[in-house]
Amino acid sequence: MIENFKTITAHRQWDEAGRLLKLYRDFLKIRSKERALQIGDYTWVISTNDLLNYTRSYAEKEFLTILNFADSLEQFTMDGPNWKGEVLISTDQSIVSKIVSETITI
């Protein structure tokens, strides 16, 4: 059995920033409010590193999801003119709510 099993319970991690449970809960909260994340069209976005990227679009709203599977930070550059958006959720709390354009490091 894991030595710290009493400290890694769901109850203790419920609202703890940086925990996977909190990340999932935050994502589900956003998804429940945004139709594009519920029924929007998927478009895969190609990148050259260990990132999995896609957009979901519906009725003038578009969300970009970037998942980093690397062991380190990766840089993502969006093709196309005038790309700009707000980071709504991330395991890196320091970038949440920031406005990013063209390139983001995650």
Rosetta blueprint (number, residue, H / E / L):
1 M L
2 I L
3 E L
4 N L
5 F L
6 K L
7 T L
8 I L
9 T L
10 A H
11 H H
12 R H
13 Q H
14 W L
15 D L
16 E L
17 A L
18 G L
19 R L
20 L H
21 L H
22 K H
23 L H
24 Y H
25 R H
26 D H
27 F H
28 L H
29 K H
30 I H
31 R H
32 S H
33 K H
34 E L
35 R H
36 A H
37 L H
38 Q H
39 I H
40 G L
41 D E
42 Y E
43 T E
44 W E
45 V E
46 I L
47 S L
48 T L
49 N L
50 D L
51 L E
52 L E
53 N E
54 Y E
55 T E
56 R E
57 S E
58 Y E
59 A L
60 E L
61 K E
62 E E
63 F E
64 L E
65 T E
66 I E
67 L E
68 N E
69 F L
70 A L
71 D L
72 S L
73 L L
74 E L
75 Q E
76 F E
77 T E
78 M L
79 D L
80 G L
81 P L
82 N L
83 W L
84 K E
85 G E
86 E E
87 V L
88 L L
89 I L
90 S L
91 T L
92 D L
93 Q H
94 S H
95 I H
96 V L
97 S L
98 K L
99 I E
100 V E
101 S E
102 E L
103 T E
104 I E
105 T E
106 I L
